Amino acid sequence: MEKTRIAIIGTGTIGRQAATYLSGSPHAELVAVSDISENVGRDVAKTFGIKEYYNDYNEMLRKSSIDAVFIATPDFAHREPLIACAKAGKAILVEKPLATSLDEADMIVEAVEKYNTILMVNYRMRWCPSYIEAKTQIDKGNLGDIVLAYAKKDDTIAVSTENIKWVEKTSPASFLSSHDIDAVRWFIGSEASEVYASGVSKVLKKRNINTFDAIQALVKFKNGATTVFQSSWIYPNTYPTSVDAIIQIIGTKGSLIIDRVRTDMEVYLEDTSTFFNNAKVTTLPGSFSYFLNCLASDEKPSPSAQDGRAIVEIVSAIHKSIETGNPIKISA
């Protein structure tokens, strides 16, 4: 298998994680990195032995001999580098979410289709063993028809006040729940039809941070399933982990519960119950390995640009519902 020559745009936390994996992958050659912060970009290049650093990703796309790009810029800054990569004919893996507005997501999808670009959105929880087992249980019909789902992802306040420097340009629904929205949509194989949501702004507002503390959204799907998505980032920092995350799926024949922190899963069927205790794993290697294998075998990876757009549409409807106080229909 010939190595894919790949570059990274954005060398913050996620970009550095990607460099850690790619620099040791037998299927990739990490050729170049680009970051508007020269100190950060050059440090990553030096740390991982990457020969090329560029302050401007457009220069990198012109000069560097690469096949693919991983885009790990902040969530609100995906559109411009993504479209530039599509125009340059590079395969693209972009960190989730695809975009933070539906207009930008539509522009990205248009560019991907215009330039016939390979694009995958890095919703890497799909490569968590408990999520894979949940998908298998559901696809086998063990749970019957899916009736209800509940997904929560709550972070400690350090995430919103210290870790994310651009927190006012996102929300708990976009930054946190988008993972769960992708997972539930993948699990049940259906599109959303209606959203009704509410949001709370108290704790962060007192710190002069203009974003929601917490959001709850009721999302109805076309197959009849109803899901509640909960997200917040105001847990006390005394909480033992930075995230508290659970997904529960209830069907006509059984139910399952995934505890993301413990990485385990409980499955309850009509006649049996099973406990899956999976070892804790880093999901980034799984998603990257899959992307590279798809490129090598000339297969289209998933989640696709259209999948990413569907998540953005749901999140946008959540924000609109909070703003208007009304349920929002999903057109897709």
C-alpha contacts under 8 A as a table, 3 or more apart, distances in Angstrom:
res1	aa1	res2	aa2	distance
1	M	27	H	6.99
1	M	296	A	6.95
2	E	27	H	6.90
2	E	296	A	7.47
3	K	26	P	7.20
3	K	27	H	4.64
3	K	28	A	4.66
3	K	29	E	6.09
4	T	27	H	6.32
4	T	28	A	4.63
4	T	29	E	6.00
4	T	66	I	7.85
4	T	67	D	6.22
4	T	68	A	7.19
4	T	292	L	7.08
4	T	295	L	7.97
4	T	296	A	7.87
5	R	28	A	5.94
5	R	29	E	4.82
5	R	30	L	6.14
5	R	31	V	6.15
5	R	65	S	7.43
5	R	66	I	4.84
5	R	67	D	5.18
5	R	68	A	6.47
6	I	28	A	6.75
6	I	29	E	6.08
6	I	30	L	5.12
6	I	31	V	5.84
6	I	32	A	7.16
6	I	66	I	5.46
6	I	67	D	5.84
6	I	68	A	4.72
6	I	69	V	5.42
6	I	70	F	7.42
7	A	30	L	5.86
7	A	31	V	5.68
7	A	32	A	4.70
7	A	33	V	5.45
7	A	34	S	7.85
7	A	66	I	6.77
7	A	68	A	6.49
7	A	69	V	4.80
7	A	70	F	6.28
8	I	11	T	7.06
8	I	15	G	6.70
8	I	18	A	8.00
8	I	19	A	7.72
8	I	32	A	6.56
8	I	33	V	4.73
8	I	34	S	6.27
8	I	69	V	5.64
8	I	70	F	4.80
8	I	71	I	6.01
8	I	72	A	7.16
9	I	15	G	7.47
9	I	33	V	5.88
9	I	34	S	4.78
9	I	35	D	6.11
9	I	57	Y	6.81
9	I	69	V	7.15
9	I	70	F	6.24
9	I	71	I	4.90
9	I	72	A	5.87
9	I	73	T	6.49
9	I	81	P	7.90
10	G	15	G	5.73
10	G	33	V	7.52
10	G	34	S	6.08
10	G	35	D	5.01
10	G	36	I	7.84
10	G	41	G	7.87
10	G	71	I	6.39
10	G	72	A	4.79
10	G	73	T	4.53
10	G	74	P	7.86
11	T	14	I	7.00
11	T	15	G	4.14
11	T	16	R	5.45
11	T	33	V	7.33
11	T	34	S	7.22
11	T	35	D	6.07
11	T	40	V	6.79
11	T	41	G	5.95
11	T	44	V	6.93
11	T	72	A	6.91
11	T	73	T	7.59
12	G	15	G	5.15
12	G	16	R	5.93
12	G	40	V	7.49
12	G	72	A	7.52
12	G	73	T	7.68
13	T	16	R	5.31
13	T	17	Q	6.34
14	I	17	Q	5.00
14	I	18	A	6.20
14	I	72	A	6.26
15	G	18	A	5.03
15	G	19	A	6.21
15	G	71	I	7.92
15	G	72	A	5.46
16	R	19	A	4.94
16	R	20	T	6.22
16	R	44	V	6.76
17	Q	20	T	5.12
17	Q	21	Y	6.58
17	Q	284	L	7.98
18	A	21	Y	5.26
18	A	22	L	5.98
18	A	284	L	7.44
19	A	22	L	5.10
19	A	23	S	5.68
19	A	30	L	7.44
19	A	44	V	7.76
19	A	48	F	6.98
20	T	23	S	5.67
20	T	24	G	6.89
20	T	48	F	7.25
21	Y	24	G	5.58
21	Y	25	S	6.16
21	Y	285	P	6.44
22	L	25	S	4.95
22	L	28	A	6.13
22	L	29	E	7.02
22	L	30	L	6.07
23	S	28	A	7.54
23	S	29	E	6.82
23	S	30	L	5.79
23	S	48	F	6.45
25	S	28	A	5.50
25	S	29	E	7.57
26	P	29	E	7.97
27	H	292	L	6.99
28	A	292	L	7.52
30	L	50	I	6.58
31	V	50	I	5.99
31	V	51	K	6.49
31	V	52	E	6.45
31	V	64	S	7.86
31	V	65	S	7.96
31	V	66	I	7.11
32	A	45	A	7.67
32	A	50	I	6.04
32	A	51	K	6.49
32	A	52	E	4.55
32	A	53	Y	5.74
32	A	54	Y	7.63
32	A	60	M	7.69
32	A	64	S	7.34
33	V	41	G	6.72
33	V	44	V	7.99
33	V	45	A	6.75
33	V	50	I	7.48
33	V	52	E	6.46
33	V	53	Y	5.11
33	V	54	Y	6.37
34	S	41	G	6.26
34	S	53	Y	5.73
34	S	54	Y	4.63
34	S	55	N	5.54
34	S	56	D	6.43
34	S	57	Y	5.59
34	S	60	M	7.29
35	D	38	E	6.48
35	D	40	V	7.19
35	D	41	G	5.14
35	D	54	Y	6.73
35	D	55	N	5.34
35	D	56	D	7.10
35	D	57	Y	7.54
36	I	41	G	7.54
36	I	55	N	5.04
36	I	56	D	6.75
37	S	40	V	5.40
37	S	41	G	6.05
37	S	55	N	7.11
38	E	41	G	5.10
38	E	42	R	5.78
38	E	55	N	6.29
39	N	42	R	5.43
39	N	43	D	6.01
40	V	43	D	5.19
40	V	44	V	6.39
41	G	44	V	5.33
41	G	45	A	6.26
41	G	53	Y	6.70
41	G	54	Y	7.85
41	G	55	N	7.79
42	R	45	A	4.92
42	R	46	K	6.02
42	R	53	Y	6.28
43	D	46	K	5.15
43	D	47	T	5.99
44	V	47	T	5.05
44	V	48	F	6.15
44	V	50	I	7.82
45	A	48	F	5.54
45	A	49	G	5.74
45	A	50	I	4.54
45	A	51	K	6.79
45	A	52	E	7.20
45	A	53	Y	6.52
46	K	49	G	5.17
46	K	50	I	6.36
47	T	50	I	7.84
50	I	53	Y	7.60
54	Y	57	Y	6.34
54	Y	59	E	7.03
54	Y	60	M	5.99
56	D	59	E	5.46
56	D	60	M	6.62
57	Y	60	M	4.80
57	Y	61	L	6.15
57	Y	81	P	7.26
58	N	61	L	5.09
58	N	62	R	6.33
58	N	84	A	7.18
59	E	62	R	5.09
59	E	63	K	6.08
60	M	63	K	5.26
60	M	64	S	5.30
61	L	64	S	5.87
61	L	65	S	7.98
61	L	66	I	7.87
61	L	85	C	7.21
61	L	88	A	6.77
66	I	69	V	7.72
66	I	90	K	7.57
67	D	90	K	5.56
67	D	91	A	6.44
68	A	90	K	4.94
68	A	91	A	4.44
68	A	92	I	5.72
68	A	93	L	7.77
69	V	85	C	7.43
69	V	90	K	6.62
69	V	91	A	6.33
69	V	92	I	5.11
69	V	93	L	6.30
70	F	92	I	6.00
70	F	93	L	4.75
70	F	94	V	5.64
70	F	95	E	7.57
71	I	78	H	7.18
71	I	81	P	7.50
71	I	82	L	7.22
71	I	92	I	7.38
71	I	93	L	6.33
71	I	94	V	4.66
71	I	95	E	6.17
72	A	78	H	7.90
72	A	94	V	6.45
72	A	95	E	5.46
73	T	77	A	5.90
73	T	78	H	6.23
73	T	95	E	7.95
74	P	77	A	5.36
74	P	78	H	6.99
74	P	166	W	7.72
75	D	78	H	6.02
75	D	95	E	7.85
75	D	96	K	7.31
75	D	97	P	6.50
75	D	98	L	7.64
75	D	99	A	6.25
75	D	100	T	6.52
75	D	170	T	7.67
76	F	79	R	7.82
76	F	99	A	6.29
76	F	100	T	5.60
76	F	169	K	6.76
76	F	170	T	7.54
77	A	80	E	6.92
77	A	81	P	7.78
77	A	99	A	7.85
78	H	81	P	6.03
78	H	82	L	5.92
78	H	94	V	7.79
78	H	98	L	7.09
78	H	99	A	6.22
79	R	82	L	5.20
79	R	83	I	6.08
79	R	99	A	6.89
79	R	104	E	6.36
79	R	105	A	7.69
79	R	107	M	7.74
79	R	108	I	6.31
80	E	83	I	5.37
80	E	84	A	6.18
81	P	84	A	4.99
81	P	85	C	6.10
82	L	85	C	5.15
82	L	86	A	6.21
82	L	92	I	7.50
82	L	94	V	7.83
82	L	108	I	7.14
83	I	86	A	4.95
83	I	87	K	6.18
83	I	108	I	6.28
83	I	111	A	6.07
83	I	112	V	7.56
84	A	87	K	5.17
84	A	88	A	6.25
85	C	88	A	4.97
85	C	89	G	6.34
85	C	90	K	5.47
85	C	91	A	7.67
85	C	92	I	7.22
86	A	89	G	5.18
86	A	90	K	5.86
86	A	91	A	7.39
86	A	92	I	7.59
86	A	111	A	6.58
86	A	112	V	6.06
86	A	115	Y	6.16
86	A	116	N	7.97
86	A	117	T	5.71
87	K	90	K	7.74
87	K	111	A	7.60
87	K	115	Y	6.20
89	G	115	Y	7.04
89	G	117	T	6.47
90	K	117	T	6.99
90	K	118	I	7.63
91	A	117	T	6.15
91	A	118	I	4.84
91	A	119	L	6.11
92	I	117	T	7.61
92	I	118	I	6.06
92	I	119	L	4.68
92	I	120	M	6.36
93	L	119	L	5.80
93	L	120	M	4.88
93	L	121	V	5.92
93	L	122	N	6.49
93	L	291	F	7.52
94	V	98	L	6.88
94	V	119	L	7.50
94	V	120	M	6.38
94	V	121	V	5.07
94	V	122	N	5.79
95	E	98	L	7.10
95	E	121	V	5.98
95	E	122	N	4.78
95	E	123	Y	7.35
96	K	99	A	7.77
96	K	121	V	5.74
96	K	122	N	5.27
96	K	123	Y	5.80
96	K	178	S	7.92
96	K	179	H	7.96
96	K	308	G	7.88
97	P	100	T	7.03
97	P	121	V	7.12
97	P	122	N	7.85
97	P	123	Y	7.80
97	P	174	S	7.19
97	P	175	F	7.48
97	P	178	S	6.81
97	P	308	G	6.72
97	P	311	I	7.73
97	P	312	V	7.20
98	L	105	A	6.50
98	L	121	V	6.31
98	L	305	A	7.42
98	L	308	G	5.28
98	L	309	R	6.72
98	L	312	V	7.13
99	A	102	L	7.33
99	A	104	E	6.16
99	A	105	A	5.42
99	A	309	R	7.90
99	A	312	V	6.67
100	T	104	E	7.30
100	T	105	A	7.64
100	T	170	T	7.21
100	T	174	S	7.03
100	T	312	V	6.68
100	T	316	S	7.98
101	S	104	E	5.43
101	S	105	A	6.31
101	S	312	V	6.59
101	S	313	E	7.92
101	S	316	S	6.55
102	L	105	A	4.91
102	L	106	D	6.09
102	L	309	R	7.20
102	L	312	V	5.95
102	L	313	E	5.82
102	L	316	S	6.63
103	D	106	D	5.17
103	D	107	M	6.38
104	E	107	M	5.04
104	E	108	I	6.24
105	A	108	I	5.10
105	A	109	V	6.21
105	A	308	G	7.85
105	A	309	R	5.58
105	A	312	V	7.08
106	D	109	V	5.11
106	D	110	E	6.08
106	D	309	R	7.11
107	M	110	E	5.08
107	M	111	A	6.25
108	I	111	A	5.15
108	I	112	V	6.16
108	I	305	A	7.75
109	V	112	V	5.09
109	V	113	E	6.17
109	V	305	A	5.88
109	V	306	Q	6.80
109	V	309	R	7.56
110	E	113	E	5.26
110	E	114	K	5.99
111	A	114	K	4.96
111	A	115	Y	6.05
111	A	117	T	8.00
112	V	115	Y	5.51
112	V	116	N	5.67
112	V	117	T	4.87
112	V	118	I	7.28
112	V	119	L	7.27
112	V	305	A	7.59
113	E	116	N	4.95
113	E	117	T	6.59
114	K	117	T	7.87
118	I	300	K	6.77
118	I	301	P	7.64
119	L	301	P	7.23
119	L	304	S	6.01
119	L	305	A	6.05
120	M	291	F	7.46
120	M	301	P	5.82
120	M	302	S	5.75
120	M	303	P	5.50
120	M	304	S	4.90
120	M	305	A	6.42
121	V	302	S	7.31
121	V	303	P	5.44
121	V	304	S	6.11
121	V	305	A	6.73
121	V	308	G	6.20
122	N	287	S	6.84
122	N	303	P	7.32
123	Y	126	R	6.51
123	Y	179	H	6.34
123	Y	182	D	7.20
123	Y	287	S	7.91
123	Y	303	P	7.15
124	R	127	W	5.68
124	R	128	C	7.50
124	R	283	T	5.73
124	R	284	L	6.02
124	R	286	G	7.44
124	R	287	S	5.47
125	M	128	C	5.17
125	M	131	Y	7.01
125	M	179	H	7.13
125	M	183	A	7.41
125	M	283	T	6.32
126	R	131	Y	6.00
126	R	132	I	6.46
126	R	183	A	6.87
126	R	287	S	7.84
127	W	131	Y	7.01
127	W	132	I	6.53
127	W	283	T	5.61
127	W	284	L	7.97
127	W	286	G	5.57
127	W	287	S	6.28
128	C	131	Y	5.32
128	C	132	I	6.31
128	C	281	V	7.14
128	C	282	T	7.91
128	C	283	T	5.78
129	P	132	I	5.07
129	P	133	E	6.19
129	P	263	T	7.95
129	P	278	N	6.60
130	S	133	E	5.08
130	S	134	A	6.10
130	S	258	I	6.74
130	S	263	T	6.46
130	S	264	D	6.22
130	S	265	M	6.05
130	S	276	F	7.49
130	S	278	N	6.72
131	Y	134	A	4.96
131	Y	135	K	6.17
131	Y	183	A	7.88
131	Y	258	I	7.57
132	I	135	K	5.15
132	I	136	T	6.26
133	E	136	T	4.97
133	E	137	Q	6.17
134	A	137	Q	5.12
134	A	138	I	6.22
134	A	187	F	7.49
134	A	256	L	7.49
135	K	138	I	5.19
135	K	139	D	6.00
135	K	186	W	7.82
135	K	187	F	5.35
136	T	139	D	5.16
136	T	140	K	6.08
137	Q	140	K	5.34
137	Q	141	G	6.60
137	Q	142	N	5.56
137	Q	143	L	6.93
138	I	141	G	5.21
138	I	142	N	5.91
138	I	143	L	5.79
138	I	144	G	7.45
138	I	187	F	6.85
138	I	188	I	7.43
139	D	142	N	7.62
139	D	187	F	7.93
141	G	144	G	5.02
141	G	145	D	7.47
142	N	253	K	6.78
142	N	254	G	6.93
142	N	269	L	7.18
143	L	146	I	7.02
143	L	250	I	7.25
143	L	251	G	4.94
143	L	252	T	6.31
143	L	253	K	4.71
143	L	254	G	4.36
143	L	255	S	6.04
143	L	269	L	6.83
144	G	251	G	5.33
144	G	252	T	4.95
144	G	253	K	4.79
144	G	254	G	6.86
145	D	251	G	5.20
145	D	252	T	5.38
145	D	253	K	7.47
146	I	149	A	7.91
146	I	188	I	6.83
146	I	225	A	5.89
146	I	249	I	7.19
146	I	250	I	5.98
146	I	251	G	4.10
146	I	252	T	6.53
147	V	224	G	6.85
147	V	225	A	4.58
147	V	226	T	6.47
147	V	249	I	7.96
147	V	250	I	5.80
147	V	251	G	5.05
147	V	252	T	6.70
148	L	225	A	5.38
148	L	226	T	4.94
148	L	227	T	5.68
148	L	249	I	6.09
148	L	250	I	5.09
148	L	251	G	6.81
149	A	184	V	7.64
149	A	225	A	7.52
149	A	226	T	6.35
149	A	227	T	4.50
149	A	228	V	6.49
149	A	247	I	7.26
149	A	248	Q	5.48
149	A	249	I	4.48
149	A	250	I	6.03
150	Y	227	T	5.49
150	Y	228	V	4.87
150	Y	229	F	6.17
150	Y	230	Q	8.00
150	Y	246	I	7.93
150	Y	247	I	5.72
150	Y	248	Q	5.12
150	Y	249	I	6.69
151	A	180	D	6.27
151	A	227	T	7.57
151	A	228	V	6.26
151	A	229	F	4.97
151	A	230	Q	6.19
151	A	245	A	7.50
151	A	246	I	5.75
151	A	247	I	4.34
151	A	248	Q	6.36
152	K	177	S	7.48
152	K	180	D	7.71
152	K	229	F	5.89
152	K	230	Q	4.51
152	K	231	S	5.78
152	K	244	D	7.58
152	K	245	A	5.39
152	K	246	I	5.44
152	K	247	I	6.54
153	K	176	L	6.22
153	K	177	S	6.54
153	K	180	D	7.85
153	K	230	Q	6.31
153	K	231	S	4.96
153	K	232	S	6.82
153	K	243	V	6.78
153	K	244	D	5.76
153	K	245	A	4.39
153	K	246	I	6.81
154	D	176	L	7.83
154	D	230	Q	7.61
154	D	231	S	5.25
154	D	232	S	4.65
154	D	233	W	5.58
154	D	234	I	7.68
154	D	235	Y	6.99
154	D	243	V	5.61
154	D	244	D	5.11
154	D	245	A	6.35
155	D	159	V	6.55
155	D	231	S	7.99
155	D	232	S	6.09
155	D	233	W	4.26
155	D	234	I	6.50
155	D	235	Y	5.93
155	D	242	S	5.51
155	D	243	V	4.35
155	D	244	D	6.32
156	T	159	V	5.90
156	T	160	S	7.70
156	T	233	W	5.29
156	T	234	I	5.35
156	T	235	Y	4.15
156	T	236	P	5.61
156	T	237	N	5.38
156	T	239	Y	7.06
156	T	241	T	7.88
156	T	242	S	5.22
156	T	243	V	6.41
157	I	160	S	5.41
157	I	161	T	6.09
157	I	233	W	5.18
157	I	234	I	4.19
157	I	235	Y	5.44
157	I	236	P	6.05
157	I	237	N	6.21
158	A	161	T	5.15
158	A	162	E	5.13
158	A	163	N	6.33
158	A	233	W	7.99
158	A	234	I	7.97
158	A	237	N	6.48
159	V	162	E	5.72
159	V	163	N	4.74
159	V	164	I	6.18
159	V	233	W	6.63
159	V	242	S	7.64
160	S	163	N	6.30
160	S	164	I	5.84
160	S	167	V	6.18
160	S	233	W	6.00
160	S	234	I	7.55
161	T	164	I	6.91
161	T	165	K	7.80
161	T	167	V	7.80
162	E	165	K	6.84
164	I	167	V	5.32
166	W	169	K	5.64
166	W	170	T	7.40
167	V	170	T	5.48
167	V	171	S	7.17
167	V	209	I	7.98
167	V	211	T	7.18
168	E	171	S	7.31
168	E	209	I	6.60
168	E	210	N	5.44
168	E	211	T	5.29
169	K	211	T	7.84
170	T	174	S	6.24
170	T	175	F	6.50
170	T	211	T	7.26
171	S	174	S	5.25
171	S	175	F	5.93
171	S	176	L	7.92
171	S	211	T	6.08
171	S	212	F	6.11
172	P	175	F	5.26
172	P	176	L	5.21
172	P	177	S	6.55
172	P	212	F	6.81
172	P	213	D	7.33
172	P	214	A	6.39
172	P	215	I	6.58
172	P	231	S	5.37
172	P	232	S	5.60
172	P	233	W	6.90
173	A	176	L	5.56
173	A	177	S	4.60
173	A	178	S	6.23
173	A	215	I	6.47
173	A	230	Q	7.85
173	A	231	S	6.09
173	A	315	V	6.31
173	A	318	I	7.68
174	S	177	S	6.02
174	S	178	S	5.33
174	S	312	V	7.83
174	S	315	V	6.07
175	F	178	S	6.26
175	F	179	H	7.90
176	L	179	H	6.08
176	L	180	D	7.53
176	L	231	S	6.23
176	L	232	S	7.89
177	S	180	D	5.03
177	S	181	I	5.99
177	S	229	F	6.51
177	S	230	Q	6.94
177	S	231	S	5.90
178	S	181	I	4.97
178	S	182	D	6.11
178	S	311	I	6.51
178	S	312	V	7.91
178	S	315	V	7.21
179	H	182	D	5.37
179	H	183	A	6.30
180	D	183	A	4.91
180	D	184	V	6.05
180	D	229	F	7.41
180	D	247	I	7.74
181	I	184	V	5.32
181	I	185	R	5.99
181	I	229	F	7.52
181	I	311	I	6.64
182	D	185	R	5.20
182	D	186	W	6.00
182	D	311	I	6.45
183	A	186	W	5.06
183	A	187	F	5.99
184	V	187	F	4.90
184	V	188	I	6.12
185	R	188	I	5.54
185	R	189	G	5.64
185	R	190	S	5.92
185	R	191	E	6.68
185	R	192	A	7.99
186	W	189	G	5.29
186	W	190	S	7.67
190	S	221	F	6.26
190	S	222	K	6.15
190	S	223	N	6.09
191	E	221	F	5.58
191	E	222	K	5.81
191	E	223	N	7.85
191	E	310	A	7.96
191	E	332	A	7.38
192	A	195	V	7.84
192	A	219	V	6.65
192	A	220	K	5.75
192	A	221	F	4.11
192	A	222	K	5.94
192	A	314	I	7.24
192	A	330	I	6.43
192	A	332	A	7.79
193	S	219	V	7.53
193	S	220	K	5.64
193	S	221	F	5.17
193	S	222	K	5.60
193	S	329	K	5.89
193	S	330	I	4.81
193	S	331	S	7.19
193	S	332	A	7.64
194	E	219	V	5.83
194	E	220	K	5.20
194	E	221	F	7.13
194	E	327	P	6.70
194	E	328	I	5.55
194	E	329	K	4.41
194	E	330	I	5.42
195	V	217	A	6.77
195	V	218	L	5.76
195	V	219	V	4.60
195	V	220	K	6.45
195	V	314	I	7.35
195	V	317	A	6.29
195	V	318	I	6.18
195	V	321	S	7.07
195	V	327	P	5.52
195	V	328	I	5.14
195	V	329	K	6.48
195	V	330	I	7.46
196	Y	217	A	5.73
196	Y	218	L	5.22
196	Y	219	V	6.61
196	Y	318	I	6.59
196	Y	321	S	5.66
196	Y	322	I	7.67
196	Y	325	G	7.95
196	Y	326	N	6.56
196	Y	327	P	4.44
196	Y	328	I	6.37
197	A	215	I	7.18
197	A	216	Q	5.68
197	A	217	A	4.09
197	A	218	L	6.06
197	A	318	I	5.53
197	A	319	H	7.57
197	A	321	S	5.52
197	A	322	I	5.46
197	A	325	G	7.69
197	A	327	P	7.52
198	S	215	I	5.86
198	S	216	Q	5.64
198	S	217	A	6.52
198	S	318	I	7.97
198	S	321	S	7.28
198	S	322	I	4.97
198	S	325	G	7.58
199	G	212	F	6.40
199	G	213	D	7.53
199	G	214	A	5.73
199	G	215	I	4.35
199	G	216	Q	6.50
199	G	322	I	6.20
200	V	212	F	5.75
200	V	213	D	5.64
200	V	214	A	5.36
200	V	215	I	6.49
201	S	204	L	6.65
201	S	205	K	6.03
201	S	211	T	6.91
201	S	212	F	4.80
201	S	213	D	5.13
201	S	214	A	7.20
202	K	205	K	5.17
202	K	206	K	6.37
202	K	212	F	7.93
202	K	213	D	6.66
203	V	206	K	5.48
203	V	207	R	6.97
203	V	213	D	6.45
203	V	234	I	7.26
204	L	207	R	5.03
204	L	208	N	6.42
204	L	209	I	5.12
204	L	210	N	6.97
204	L	211	T	7.05
204	L	212	F	7.32
204	L	213	D	6.18
204	L	234	I	7.92
205	K	208	N	4.91
205	K	209	I	5.21
205	K	210	N	5.94
205	K	211	T	7.40
206	K	209	I	7.40
212	F	215	I	7.04
212	F	232	S	7.96
213	D	232	S	5.62
213	D	233	W	6.10
213	D	234	I	6.20
214	A	230	Q	7.50
214	A	231	S	5.59
214	A	232	S	4.07
214	A	233	W	6.82
214	A	234	I	7.76
215	I	229	F	7.98
215	I	230	Q	5.86
215	I	231	S	5.41
215	I	232	S	6.43
216	Q	228	V	6.84
216	Q	229	F	5.66
216	Q	230	Q	4.51
216	Q	231	S	6.58
217	A	228	V	5.54
217	A	229	F	5.15
217	A	230	Q	6.56
217	A	318	I	6.50
218	L	226	T	7.09
218	L	227	T	5.74
218	L	228	V	4.60
218	L	229	F	6.56
219	V	226	T	5.85
219	V	227	T	5.17
219	V	228	V	6.28
219	V	229	F	7.63
220	K	224	G	6.88
220	K	225	A	6.09
220	K	226	T	4.56
220	K	227	T	6.36
221	F	224	G	5.54
221	F	225	A	5.29
221	F	226	T	6.17
221	F	227	T	7.98
222	K	225	A	7.24
232	S	235	Y	7.63
235	Y	239	Y	6.94
236	P	239	Y	5.87
237	N	240	P	7.90
237	N	242	S	7.56
239	Y	242	S	7.04
241	T	244	D	7.09
241	T	261	V	7.83
243	V	261	V	7.26
244	D	260	R	7.52
244	D	261	V	6.45
245	A	259	D	6.28
245	A	260	R	5.29
245	A	261	V	6.37
246	I	257	I	7.08
246	I	258	I	5.55
246	I	259	D	4.76
246	I	260	R	5.83
247	I	257	I	5.78
247	I	258	I	5.13
247	I	259	D	6.83
247	I	260	R	7.91
248	Q	255	S	7.34
248	Q	256	L	5.74
248	Q	257	I	4.39
248	Q	258	I	6.34
249	I	255	S	5.50
249	I	256	L	5.37
249	I	257	I	6.51
250	I	254	G	6.25
250	I	255	S	4.33
250	I	256	L	6.69
251	G	254	G	5.24
251	G	255	S	5.76
253	K	269	L	6.18
253	K	270	E	6.14
254	G	267	V	7.49
254	G	268	Y	5.44
254	G	269	L	4.26
254	G	270	E	6.16
255	S	267	V	5.95
255	S	268	Y	5.26
255	S	269	L	6.57
256	L	265	M	6.90
256	L	266	E	5.41
256	L	267	V	4.32
256	L	268	Y	6.07
257	I	265	M	5.50
257	I	266	E	5.24
257	I	267	V	6.68
258	I	263	T	7.13
258	I	264	D	6.01
258	I	265	M	4.45
258	I	266	E	6.72
259	D	262	R	5.60
259	D	263	T	5.54
259	D	264	D	5.51
259	D	265	M	6.21
260	R	263	T	4.65
260	R	264	D	6.93
262	R	280	K	7.47
263	T	277	N	6.90
263	T	278	N	5.75
263	T	279	A	6.86
263	T	280	K	5.99
264	D	275	F	7.47
264	D	276	F	5.53
264	D	277	N	4.57
264	D	278	N	5.48
265	M	275	F	5.93
265	M	276	F	5.06
265	M	277	N	6.64
266	E	273	S	7.38
266	E	274	T	5.86
266	E	275	F	4.64
266	E	276	F	6.27
267	V	273	S	5.56
267	V	274	T	5.14
267	V	275	F	6.42
268	Y	272	T	6.27
268	Y	273	S	4.42
268	Y	274	T	6.60
269	L	272	T	5.24
269	L	273	S	5.91
282	T	285	P	6.75
282	T	286	G	7.96
283	T	286	G	5.40
283	T	287	S	6.65
284	L	287	S	5.36
284	L	288	F	6.14
285	P	288	F	5.18
285	P	289	S	5.85
286	G	289	S	5.23
286	G	290	Y	6.16
287	S	290	Y	5.15
287	S	291	F	6.21
288	F	291	F	5.04
288	F	292	L	6.18
289	S	292	L	5.19
289	S	293	N	6.09
290	Y	293	N	5.08
290	Y	294	C	6.15
290	Y	301	P	7.77
291	F	294	C	5.15
291	F	295	L	6.41
291	F	301	P	6.28
292	L	295	L	5.15
292	L	296	A	6.27
293	N	296	A	5.02
293	N	297	S	6.11
294	C	297	S	5.18
294	C	298	D	5.74
294	C	299	E	4.74
294	C	300	K	6.32
294	C	301	P	5.94
295	L	298	D	5.09
295	L	299	E	6.35
295	L	300	K	7.78
296	A	299	E	7.86
301	P	304	S	6.44
302	S	307	D	7.80
303	P	306	Q	7.88
303	P	307	D	5.48
303	P	308	G	6.67
304	S	307	D	5.01
304	S	308	G	6.21
305	A	308	G	5.00
305	A	309	R	6.13
306	Q	309	R	4.95
306	Q	310	A	6.22
307	D	310	A	5.14
307	D	311	I	6.59
308	G	311	I	5.30
308	G	312	V	6.42
309	R	312	V	5.02
309	R	313	E	6.12
310	A	313	E	5.09
310	A	314	I	6.43
310	A	332	A	7.68
311	I	314	I	5.21
311	I	315	V	6.28
312	V	315	V	5.08
312	V	316	S	5.94
313	E	316	S	5.06
313	E	317	A	6.12
313	E	330	I	7.50
314	I	317	A	5.05
314	I	318	I	6.26
314	I	330	I	7.31
315	V	318	I	4.95
315	V	319	H	6.41
316	S	319	H	5.17
316	S	320	K	6.17
317	A	320	K	4.94
317	A	321	S	5.96
317	A	328	I	5.94
317	A	329	K	7.75
317	A	330	I	7.38
318	I	321	S	5.17
318	I	322	I	6.35
318	I	328	I	7.81
319	H	322	I	5.21
319	H	323	E	6.24
320	K	323	E	4.97
320	K	324	T	6.08
320	K	328	I	7.30
321	S	324	T	5.22
321	S	325	G	5.31
321	S	326	N	5.20
321	S	327	P	5.72
321	S	328	I	5.92
322	I	325	G	5.28
322	I	326	N	7.44
